[in-house]
Amino acid sequence: MSNNGASYGNEKAPSTGEPEYANDPASGSFFSSDYKKHEDLKTMLDSNKDGLKLEAMKRIIGMVAKGKDASDLFPAVVKNVVSKNIEVKKLVYVYLVRYAEEQQDLALLSISTFQRALKDPNQLIRASALRVLSSVRVPVIIPIVMIAIKDAVNDMSPYVRKTVAHAIPKLYSLDPEQKDQLIEVIEKLLSDKTTLVVGSAVMAFEEVSPERIDLIHKNYRKLCNLLVDVEEWGQVVIIKMLTRYSRTQFVDPNRNDSTNEGEEKPFYEDEEDEDGEEEHRDRHKQTYVMDPDHRLLLRVAKPLLQSRNAAVVMSVAQLFHHLAPKTEVNVAAKSLIRLLRNHREVQSVVLSNIATMSTRRKGMFEPYLKSFFIRSSDPTHIKLLKLEVLTNLASDTSISTILREFQTYVSSADKEFVAATIQAIGRCASNIKEVTDTCLNGLVSLMSNRSG
């Protein structure tokens, strides 16, 4: 056994009952094995066999995916950018995208290789080459990247054109003076009829030139019609952009409701003008007809309320909140209530938005009042959001139910939640005069109970 212990350094520690550490940290088994592993990978990358190179690249990408530092392998990896094997080349490009910014000098030595790869017959190689070029954040290659972007925007492959859209914000952040040339490229991308491209094109538009609303005019109907078929995150970007666009370009369908509430009342205070006021309002109600393009957006967005992606549902709900007539906005409420069964993080975002919406549109969520009742298992931040929603929804018809709920909440062990509940009762008392006395009596009795 003593011979075995001498031959295997790693087996010495258990025999003493205590872990044994090397004096020199670099000589420890953990560090030496890592060092040898990297040497092994470098040897594999230098071999003439594609199988070994592929295996080495898979292991390196695995290290990168786990968050381990593989930057010291950059010189060995970058040499294989000229490999004839497509699988090896794809993995090399994945690695280079990750480390090109850190190892700029070595990446610059391979610029000519990336430029040649932009003409490769394989669309994945062309796209990867452009992705690496735009990831090398060195001012000296800005003209090269710009030429690559201008050429690639006319590529036959939608995947390459999508990569162009992703490269645009990178180049813009590196050199904002290129904005005018980039806008020309964005204009071409926005006119693309492929669902794979339009989401990324709108993202580039929002990053670089959100104020150039004129670029959207001629593409508006196409974007609406392609919306359902775009991938989910593209849908979120497009819906948010179209919501912003429509709020500036179309008449608010609920403007008559807002003016009736008091915006123009000071102008019609004299009795002799009352008849004129009525005529003015009637004329507005009769003349408002929803623009067909406005209706088109609401029609194509409505099915997305059933999306499995919470962000898409949330975006469509916001669109309806801002753009739909009062009579149609309620369709979004049911989908938002469905999201409350989701993870807590999603719940928190949805409740924050419902709290904002419910200040303007109480009727939208009143049928779902019980969905906002608080469970003992809810975390404090969710309880506070639900409390805010319940307070916003309080009306003459629902106040008795809400106050009964609040009565149970004040006995909670969560002091922050109890304090917020007492404030909510105070808000209800000030907003609804009929229950002011009841609320005050309840609060006084609560104080006497606590002091007793």
N, C-alpha and C positions, 0 to 999 in steps of 0.2 A: 504493500500500500504506500510505503514511503517513496518507492520509486515512481509510482503513479503521481503522487503529489508533487514530486520534483519535475516531472515531465509536463504537467498541465498547470500553468500558473493560475488559472481561474479557479482551480479546485482547492487552493491553499486556504482560502478564507473560511469555509465552513469548518475546517478542522480545529480552528482556534476559538470558534464560537462568536467572533467579532469580525465585522468587515475590515478588510485591510486595504489601505489606500496607498498608491504609489507616491513617492516624494515629488516627482515631476508630473504635473497634471497631464501633459502631452503624452506621457508614456502609459497612462491608464488604458485599460482594455477598451473602454467605450470610444475614446478618441482614436486609438490606433486602428480599431476595426473600421471606423468611419473613414479614416485616412486610406486604409487599404481598399475599402469599397470604392472610393473615388478613383484610386489608381487603377483598379480593375475596370471601372467604367471607361477611363481614358484609353486603356489598352484595347477594349472592345471597339471604341469609336475609331481608333487608328487602324483597325484590321481591314482586310480586303473583302471580308464576307458581309453581305448585306444583312444576313440573319443575325449576326452578332451586333451590328450597328443598331438594328431595329430593337433588339432586346435591351441594349444599353439605353436607347432613347425612351423606351417604355418605362424603365426603372427611374430615369431622370425626371420624366414628366410626373411619375408617381410621387417622387420626392417633392416636387414643386407643389403638387396638389395638396400634400400634407403640410405645407408651410415650411418645409426645410430649405435651407439656403443651398442652392446649387450654382451660385454665380461663379465659383472657381473652375467650373467645367466649361465656361463660355468659349475659351480658345479651341478646346477640343470639339465642341459642338458646332461652332461656326464654320469650321473647315468642311463639315458635311452638308453645307447648304448647296453644294454642287452635286450632291449624290444623284444618281440616275434612278434610284428606287423611290417611287412616289410616296410610299408609306413613311420611309425614313425622312424624306424632305418635308412632309406635312408636320411631323413631330418636331423637326428642327425649327420650323417656322413658329410653332406654338411656343417653344422655349425662347426663341428670339424676341417675340412680342413681349414676353415677361421681363427679359433682362436687357433689352436694347437700350433703354434709357440709362441704366446703371453703367453699362460697358460701352459708352458712346464711341470711344476711339476704335475699339475692335470692330464695332458694328459698321463704322464708316469705311473700313477696309473692304467690306463686302457689298458696298452700295452698287457697284457695277453688276454684281451677281443678282441683286434684287431687281435691278432695272431689266436685266435679261429675262428674269422670271415673270415679269409683267406681260411678256409675250408668249408664255408657256401655253401649250394646248389645253392643259388641265385648268378648269375654272377655280378649283380650290387653291392651286399653286399661285395663280394670278392674284386672287383675293388675299392670300396669306402674305405675298410679297408686298402688296399695297399696305396691309395692316402693319407689317414690320417697318416699312419706310415711314409711315406716319407716326410710329411709336418712337423713332429716333429723334428726340427733341433737341436738335442742334440747328441753330439759325442758318448755318452754311448750306444745308440741303433743302431749305424752303423752296427754291425754284424747281428743284428736281421733283419734290413732292407735288407741287402745283401742276407741273406738266403731267405727272402720273395720274393725278385726279382728273384733269381735263381729258386725257385719253381714255381712262377707264369708265368715265360717265357714258361713253358711247359703246361700251362692251356689250356683246350679245347676251352675256349671262346676267340674269337678275341678281344672283348672289354677289357678283363682283360690283354691280351698281349699288347694292345695299352696303357693301364695304366702303364704297366711295362716300356714301352719306355719313358713315361713322367716322371717316377720316377727316371730314370737313371741320367739325368742332375742335379736333386736336390741332389742326393747322391754324385755325382762327385764334385759339388761345396762345399759340406760339408767336403769331404775327398778325395782330388785328388789322394791319394795313392792307392785308390781302382780301379784306371784306368784299370789295366790289367784284373782284374776280370770282370769289366763292359764291356770291349771290347769283351770278350767271349759271354756275353749276347747279345750285339749289333750284333755280327756275326750271332747268332741264329735268331734274329729278322729280319735281312736283308734277310734271306733266307725264310721268311714267305711269303706265296702265297696269303694272304688275303689283299684286298685293304684297309680295315679298319686299318691295322697295318703298312703297308710299309711307309706311309707318316711320321708317328711318329717315325718309326725306323730310317729313313734317318735324321730326325731332331736330334735324339739322337746321331747319327754318327757324324753329323756336329758340335754338341756341345762338344763332348768328344774326338773324334779321327779323325778330318778331314784329317790328314796327312796319315792315313792308307788306302791309295787308293787301296791297294791290296784286301781289303774286298769287293770292288765293282766289281772287274773283273768277278767273277763267277755269280754275280747277275745282271749284266748290262742289258742283254736282257729281263730278267723278269721284271725289273723296267720299261724298255721302253714299254713293252706290257701291263703292268698294269696302265700306266700313265693316260690314258683317263678315267678310272673308279675310280680313287682315288678322294677323296673330294678335293675341290678347294685349301685350304691352304696347303694340302699335295702336290698338284701338283706344287705349287710355290716352296716349299722346294726341291722337287725332281728335277725340271727343273734346278734350280740354281746349285744343286750339279752335275747333269749330264753335264751341261755347263762347269763347272770347270774341271770335269773329262775328257771330250772330248777334251778340249783345250790342255791337257797334253798328251793324248794318241793317237790322230789322227793327220794326216798331215793337215796343213792349206790348204784348197782348193784354196785359192787366193795367194799362196806364189809366183807364177810366176809373178803375177801382181806387187807385191811389189818389186821383184828383178829387174823387168824391169824399175821401177821408179828410180833406182839408187843404190840399196844396194851393187851390185857387179860390178858396172860400173868402179870404180877405178882400178880393176884388168884387165880390157880389154881396156886400153887407147891406146896401141900401134896399129898401123894400121895392122901390120902383124897378130895380134890376132883376128881381127874382124870376120873372118870366123869361127874361133873356138868358139867365143862367140855365134854366131848364132846357131851353131850346139848344143852347150850346152843348150841353151834355148829351142830349138826344142825338144831335147831329154827329158827335164823335162816335157814339155807339153804333149808329147806322152805317157810318162810312168805313169803320174799321173792318177790313177783310184781310185775313192772314195771307202773307206772301206765299206763293207756291213753293219757293225754295225753303222758306221757314218750315212749312208743313212737311216737306221732303225730309228735312233733318230729324224732326220729331218722329216721323214714321219709320225711318231706317234705324233710329237709335232704340226704339221701344223694345224690340225683341232681345236686345242685349241686357235688359233687366233680368233675364233668366240665365245670364252667364255664370259659369262656375267660378270665375275670377272676381274676388271681392272688389278689387280696384276698378274693374270695368263697371260693375253695378253702381259703385259709388260715383263714378264719373257721369254715368247716364242720369243718376238721381239728381246730381248737381245741375246738369243740363236742363232737366225738366223743371227744377226749382226756379231757374233763371228765365227760361224761355217758353215754358208751356202755359197755356191759358189756365185760369184758376180751376176750371171744371175738369181739366185733364191731368193735373199734377198729382192727383192721389194715386195713380197707378205706380208711382215710384215708391210710395210708402210701404207697400206690402213687401217689396224686394229688400228694402232696408231692414225691415223687421226680421226677415229671413236671415240676414247677416248677423243678427244678434245671437244666433245659435252657434256662431263660429268661435275661433280662438279668442282669448281675452284681448290680444293686441288688436285684432280686427274690431272686436266689440268697442274698444276704447275710441278708435278713430270714427266708427259709425255713430256712436253716441254723441261725440263732439259735434259732428255735422248735423245730427238730428236736433241737438240743443240749439244750434244756430238757426236751422230751418223753422223750428217750432215757434220762434219769436215772431216770424212773419206769417206763418201758415199753421195756425192751431188745428184747423179742421182736417189737415192732412194726416195727423197722427192720433186724433181723438178716438177713432174706432179701435185703436190698438193700445189703449191706456194700460191694460193689465200686463202688457209685455214689458213695461217699465217698472213694475213692482220689484222691489229689491229683495234678493235672496240673501240669507245669512252667509252663504259661501262666496258671495261677490267680494273682490278686493275693494279697498277703500276708494280708489280713484274711480272705479266703475259705479260704486254706490253714489258718489258725489255727482257724477254725470247724469245718472238716472234721476236723482233728486232734482237736478236743474230742469230736466225735461218735464217731470211731473209738475213742477211749479209753473213752467211755461204753459202747460196744457190746462191748468186749472181754470174752470169756467163756472158759471152759475149751475150748470147741470152736473158737472163732475166733481165739484169741490167737496161734497159730503164724503164721497168715496176716497178722495185723496187725503182728506183730513183724518179719516179712520186709519189709513195706512201710516200717516205721519205719527199718529198716536202710538203705534207699535214700535216705530223707529226710535222714539225718544228714550225707550228703556234699553237700548243697545249698549253693549260694553265698549263700543268704539267711540271714544270721546269726540274725535274730530267729526265723525259722522253725525253724532247727536247735536253738536254745535251747528252744523250745516242744516240739519232738520229744523232746528229752532229758528234759524234765519229764514228758511223756506216758509215756515208758518207765518212769520212776520210779513214776508212778501205777499203771501196769499191774503192776509188781513188788509194790507194796504191796497191791493188790486181789486178785491171783491168786497164791496161795502157791506153786503148782506151777512157776511160771516165775521166781520171785524170783532164784534162783541164775543162771539164764540171762541175765536182764536185767542183774544186777550184773556178771557176767563181760564182757558186751558193753560196758557203760559203762566198765569198767576198761580194756579193750583200746582203746576209743576215746580215753581219756585218754592212754594210752601212745603211740598213733599220733600224736596232736596234739603231744605234748611232744617226740616224736622228730622 
